[in-house]
Amino acid sequence: MTLVEKLLKVTAGYKSAAGISKDSRLSRQVFDDGKKIAALRGGGDLTTRRYEAALAWFDANWPQGVEKPDELSECANSTNKEVGRAA
């Protein structure tokens, strides 16, 4: 599984857990870009820093009471704990 595929899996889980239906809404929250998630679904790419920042955002904002996916364990082991948007 590629890193983009992992991120899209986390995205799908978050959308389900948070009751969000539109990629654009979540994309604005995570990347400050309403089209980034759609671009990733369409074959787009992102930098390592944006990937790590996105995982950190999901880790920090995951709905309470909902089990986090294994992909977020990467974030817990990261030394970069920046929680801002994945700029």
Secondary structure, 3 states (H helix, E strand, C coil): CCHHHHHHHHHHHHHHHHCCCCHHHHHHHHHCCCCHHHHHHCCCCCCHHHHHHHHHHHHHHCCCCCCCCHHHHHHHCCCCCCCCCCC
